[in-house]
Amino acid sequence: MGQLNESERYLLEQIRQGSAEGWSQFIDRYQGRLLAFARSRTRRSADAEDLVQDTLISFLRALPGFREESGFETYLFAILRRKIIDTYRGRKVGVCLLQDVLADPGTGDSSVADARFAAPDPTASWYARADEQLEKRKALLTDALREMIDHYKQSGNFRDLQIVEMLYYCQLRNKDIGEIAGVSEKHVAMLKHRTLGRLRARVGVEAPADETWMADDLLSAIWQEQRLSCLKRSTLGAYLLGTLEGDWQTYVAFHLDRLGCAYCGANLDDLKSQNSQGQSALRQRFMESTVGFLSRR
């Protein structure tokens, strides 16, 4: 879920030029998954629709500061999640089902990462912060985490990937992770130690000796905001069709059903419900309520 791809850059250029057709395509592409995520985190469908509408307006307003360091989907989800947090003050907005079931307020509350590292401006993603040193640190760690996750996937080591996901994406305790993964608590601790060592080796001389440079809540904030292990739409589509290879099918099922990734769950729901009449009506509403902000630009 890294930088913009070629089609996203083309669409961005169309929007920046004030193209209503480009903006219509943008809404068409992203409204379904945003609505599915908002509906999973709010009680009323009307509230979810309002939050998505506000997210689209915030995206347009934030265009001058959009640095193209993240794909549209990740950027939009970050805006939407922040708006849900702001709307429901005091309510935790987890990114995984396991957080709701097993999170410990002392060790597994994702709001810790939100409060300390999320950008104060609800229209900005974490990478837009003014602190250049923190920004540089996050960029280095993001690249290192992506490389580590790719290694797990390419080598087929999905068990360790699941453990690291539960450590940093869900912020679960070692004991809970061990029970879910069927390994000892000691194994989880050893894997965590190896993970930190691998990250330090990847970052190299840029990392100071102080271990707080790679604090758990910072790694979790990066993982959650950048959705480092989230699944591609093509992978979710293949999962729906049952055409993935055995290990991949099992891992995707874990990520969706056991881990309960809210972002990928929203994408899956969107894929299941595309082209419905309701989606078309909402697209028209979103287009009419946001296109004015486009023309002002």
DAJOGI-V129190 format. One record per pair of residues at least 24 apart in sequence whose ideal C-beta (glycine too) atoms are under 8 Angstrom apart, sorted by the first residue. I is the first residue (numbers start at 1). J is the second residue. D is the distance in Angstrom with one decimal. If there is no record, write none. Layout:
I|J|D ; I|J|D
This chain:
1|70|7.0 ; 1|71|5.3 ; 1|73|6.8 ; 1|74|4.5 ; 1|226|6.1 ; 1|227|4.8 ; 1|228|7.1 ; 1|230|5.8 ; 2|70|7.1 ; 2|71|6.7 ; 2|146|7.0 ; 2|226|7.9 ; 3|68|6.2 ; 3|69|6.1 ; 3|70|7.0 ; 3|71|7.0 ; 4|68|5.0 ; 4|70|7.9 ; 4|71|6.0 ; 4|72|7.1 ; 5|71|7.1 ; 8|71|6.3 ; 8|72|5.5 ; 9|68|7.4 ; 11|72|7.8 ; 12|66|7.8 ; 12|68|7.4 ; 12|72|7.9 ; 15|60|7.8 ; 15|63|7.2 ; 15|294|6.9 ; 16|63|6.4 ; 16|297|7.5 ; 18|294|5.9 ; 18|295|6.2 ; 18|297|6.1 ; 20|291|5.8 ; 20|294|6.8 ; 20|295|7.8 ; 23|287|7.3 ; 23|290|7.3 ; 23|291|6.2 ; 23|294|5.1 ; 24|283|7.8 ; 24|287|5.7 ; 26|72|7.6 ; 27|56|6.7 ; 27|283|5.6 ; 27|286|5.0 ; 27|287|5.7 ; 27|290|7.4 ; 28|283|5.9 ; 29|72|7.9 ; 30|72|6.5 ; 30|73|6.6 ; 30|76|5.8 ; 31|56|8.0 ; 31|279|7.1 ; 31|282|6.3 ; 31|283|5.9 ; 31|286|5.8 ; 32|269|7.8 ; 32|270|3.6 ; 32|273|6.7 ; 32|274|6.4 ; 32|279|5.9 ; 33|73|7.0 ; 33|263|8.0 ; 33|266|4.8 ; 33|267|4.9 ; 33|269|7.8 ; 33|270|4.3 ; 34|76|6.1 ; 34|77|7.4 ; 34|80|5.7 ; 34|266|7.4 ; 35|266|8.0 ; 35|270|7.8 ; 35|282|6.9 ; 36|265|7.4 ; 36|266|3.7 ; 36|267|7.5 ; 36|269|4.0 ; 36|270|5.3 ; 36|273|7.9 ; 37|77|6.5 ; 37|80|6.4 ; 37|81|7.9 ; 37|262|6.0 ; 37|263|6.5 ; 37|265|7.9 ; 37|266|3.7 ; 38|80|6.2 ; 38|84|6.8 ; 40|262|5.8 ; 40|265|6.8 ; 40|266|6.5 ; 41|84|5.2 ; 41|93|5.8 ; 41|262|7.2 ; 42|84|6.9 ; 42|88|7.7 ; 47|87|7.6 ; 49|282|6.5 ; 49|285|7.5 ; 51|80|6.3 ; 51|83|5.4 ; 51|84|6.2 ; 51|87|6.8 ; 52|80|6.8 ; 52|286|7.0 ; 53|285|7.5 ; 53|286|5.9 ; 53|289|5.5 ; 53|290|6.8 ; 54|83|5.8 ; 55|79|4.9 ; 55|80|4.5 ; 55|83|6.1 ; 56|286|6.0 ; 56|290|4.8 ; 57|289|7.8 ; 57|290|5.5 ; 57|293|5.4 ; 58|83|7.4 ; 58|122|6.6 ; 58|123|4.2 ; 59|123|7.5 ; 60|290|6.6 ; 60|293|4.4 ; 60|294|5.9 ; 60|297|6.9 ; 61|123|5.9 ; 61|293|6.8 ; 62|123|4.0 ; 62|124|6.4 ; 63|297|6.9 ; 65|124|6.6 ; 65|128|6.1 ; 67|127|6.9 ; 67|128|6.8 ; 69|125|8.0 ; 69|127|5.2 ; 70|125|6.0 ; 70|127|6.9 ; 70|226|6.8 ; 74|125|7.6 ; 74|225|7.6 ; 74|226|6.2 ; 74|227|5.5 ; 75|125|5.6 ; 77|227|7.1 ; 77|263|5.7 ; 78|125|4.6 ; 78|126|7.2 ; 78|225|5.6 ; 79|122|6.6 ; 79|123|6.1 ; 79|125|7.6 ; 82|118|6.4 ; 82|119|7.7 ; 82|122|4.4 ; 83|122|5.7 ; 85|111|7.7 ; 85|114|6.4 ; 86|122|5.9 ; 94|170|8.0 ; 94|262|7.3 ; 95|169|7.0 ; 95|170|7.9 ; 95|224|5.1 ; 95|261|6.8 ; 95|262|5.4 ; 95|263|6.7 ; 96|169|6.2 ; 96|170|4.5 ; 96|259|5.3 ; 96|260|5.1 ; 96|261|5.7 ; 96|262|6.8 ; 97|258|7.9 ; 97|259|6.9 ; 97|260|2.1 ; 97|261|7.9 ; 97|262|7.5 ; 98|166|6.8 ; 98|170|4.8 ; 98|172|6.2 ; 98|180|7.8 ; 98|258|7.3 ; 98|259|5.9 ; 98|260|5.8 ; 99|170|5.3 ; 99|171|7.0 ; 99|172|7.8 ; 100|260|7.7 ; 102|170|7.8 ; 102|172|5.7 ; 102|173|7.7 ; 102|176|5.1 ; 103|170|7.7 ; 103|171|7.0 ; 103|172|7.3 ; 104|173|6.0 ; 107|171|6.9 ; 107|173|5.7 ; 108|170|7.1 ; 108|171|4.5 ; 108|172|5.6 ; 108|173|6.4 ; 109|171|7.3 ; 110|171|6.0 ; 110|220|7.0 ; 110|224|6.5 ; 112|171|8.0 ; 112|217|5.3 ; 113|171|7.7 ; 113|217|4.8 ; 113|218|7.6 ; 113|220|4.9 ; 113|221|3.8 ; 113|224|6.5 ; 114|221|7.6 ; 116|217|6.3 ; 116|221|7.4 ; 117|217|7.2 ; 117|218|6.4 ; 117|221|4.0 ; 117|225|8.0 ; 118|221|7.1 ; 118|225|7.4 ; 125|225|6.6 ; 126|221|6.6 ; 126|222|7.6 ; 126|225|4.8 ; 136|206|7.9 ; 137|213|6.8 ; 137|218|7.8 ; 138|218|7.6 ; 138|222|5.7 ; 140|203|5.0 ; 140|206|5.6 ; 140|207|7.7 ; 141|199|6.7 ; 141|203|6.8 ; 141|214|6.7 ; 141|218|7.3 ; 141|219|6.7 ; 141|222|5.7 ; 142|222|5.5 ; 142|226|5.8 ; 142|228|7.4 ; 143|202|7.7 ; 144|198|7.7 ; 144|199|4.8 ; 144|202|4.0 ; 144|203|5.5 ; 145|199|7.1 ; 145|219|7.2 ; 145|222|6.5 ; 145|223|6.6 ; 145|228|5.4 ; 146|228|6.0 ; 147|202|6.2 ; 148|195|7.0 ; 148|198|5.9 ; 148|199|7.0 ; 148|202|7.4 ; 149|228|5.7 ; 149|229|5.4 ; 156|247|5.7 ; 158|247|5.9 ; 158|250|7.1 ; 158|251|4.3 ; 158|254|7.7 ; 159|183|7.9 ; 160|191|6.0 ; 161|229|7.0 ; 161|251|7.3 ; 162|251|7.2 ; 162|254|5.8 ; 162|259|7.5 ; 163|188|6.0 ; 163|191|5.6 ; 164|191|6.9 ; 164|192|7.9 ; 164|195|5.9 ; 165|229|5.5 ; 165|255|7.5 ; 165|259|6.2 ; 166|259|7.1 ; 167|191|8.0 ; 167|192|5.9 ; 167|195|7.6 ; 167|216|7.8 ; 168|216|7.2 ; 168|219|5.0 ; 168|220|5.0 ; 168|223|4.7 ; 169|220|7.2 ; 169|223|5.0 ; 169|224|6.4 ; 169|228|7.7 ; 169|229|6.4 ; 169|259|7.3 ; 169|261|7.6 ; 170|259|6.7 ; 171|216|7.3 ; 171|217|7.8 ; 171|220|5.2 ; 180|258|7.2 ; 227|263|5.6 ; 229|255|7.1 ; 230|261|6.4 ; 230|263|5.5 ; 230|264|5.4 ; 231|255|6.4 ; 231|256|7.9 ; 231|261|7.9 ; 231|264|5.1 ; 231|267|7.5 ; 233|267|6.1 ; 233|271|7.1 ; 236|264|6.6 ; 236|267|5.6 ; 236|268|5.3 ; 236|271|6.0 ; 237|271|6.1 ; 239|268|7.8 ; 240|268|7.3 ; 240|271|6.3 ; 240|272|7.3
